[in-house]
Amino acid sequence: MQSHNSTQISNLDRVLGIFLAAFSMFVVGYTASRVLLIQSTSQGTPVESTVTPHQASMWSDLGQ
């Protein structure tokens, strides 16, 4: 019984660790992109030139 409980706690710890890592990566990525956009707009660069277009629009020139 003792090892079964420790395995459940270990699995729960793994799930929480993965969730916290993914959430942290999301927060860092979101913050970095916001900082990049704010810096580019404060320097006078239009936002449209710093945003990556959707994948479908990047391939649209190939069909023409």
Backbone torsions as a table, in degrees:
resi	resn	phi	psi	omega
1	MET	NA	-38.9	-176.8
2	GLN	-62.3	-44.4	-178.9
3	SER	-69.1	-31.2	178.5
4	HIS	-65.1	-43.2	179.3
5	ASN	-66.0	-39.7	179.9
6	SER	-68.3	-30.8	176.5
7	THR	-68.5	-40.5	178.3
8	GLN	-64.9	-41.7	178.5
9	ILE	-65.2	-40.1	179.2
10	SER	-63.2	-43.0	178.1
11	ASN	-66.1	-39.6	177.2
12	LEU	-64.5	-41.4	177.2
13	ASP	-61.5	-39.2	178.2
14	ARG	-63.8	-45.2	-179.6
15	VAL	-62.9	-44.5	178.4
16	LEU	-64.9	-38.8	178.5
17	GLY	-64.0	-42.2	178.2
18	ILE	-65.6	-42.5	178.6
19	PHE	-62.1	-45.3	-179.5
20	LEU	-65.4	-37.9	178.1
21	ALA	-65.2	-44.8	179.6
22	ALA	-65.2	-41.8	179.0
23	PHE	-64.8	-40.9	179.0
24	SER	-63.7	-41.4	178.5
25	MET	-64.4	-38.6	177.4
26	PHE	-63.3	-46.0	-178.6
27	VAL	-63.4	-43.6	179.8
28	VAL	-64.9	-44.2	178.8
29	GLY	-64.6	-42.1	179.0
30	TYR	-64.4	-45.0	-179.2
31	THR	-63.7	-42.5	179.7
32	ALA	-63.5	-41.0	179.9
33	SER	-68.4	-37.4	177.4
34	ARG	-65.5	-41.2	178.8
35	VAL	-63.8	-42.1	178.6
36	LEU	-61.5	-43.7	179.9
37	LEU	-67.0	-39.2	-180.0
38	ILE	-67.0	-41.1	178.8
39	GLN	-65.1	-40.9	-178.2
40	SER	-69.0	-35.4	179.2
41	THR	-75.5	-30.0	178.6
42	SER	-74.1	-22.4	177.3
43	GLN	-89.5	0.2	177.7
44	GLY	91.1	2.6	177.7
45	THR	-78.0	129.4	178.3
46	PRO	-64.0	144.8	-177.2
47	VAL	-62.8	-34.1	-177.2
48	GLU	-59.9	-29.5	-178.1
49	SER	-80.6	-14.4	-179.4
50	THR	-101.3	-12.7	-177.9
51	VAL	-91.2	131.1	177.7
52	THR	-73.0	128.7	-179.3
53	PRO	-70.9	166.7	177.4
54	HIS	-64.0	151.3	-177.3
55	GLN	-57.9	-36.7	-179.4
56	ALA	-65.2	-37.4	179.9
57	SER	-74.5	-24.6	177.8
58	MET	-71.3	-27.8	-179.2
59	TRP	-94.1	-3.2	-174.4
60	SER	-66.6	-32.5	179.8
61	ASP	-68.2	-24.6	-178.7
62	LEU	-66.7	-32.8	-177.6
63	GLY	-79.1	-11.1	-176.2
64	GLN	-90.5	NA	NA
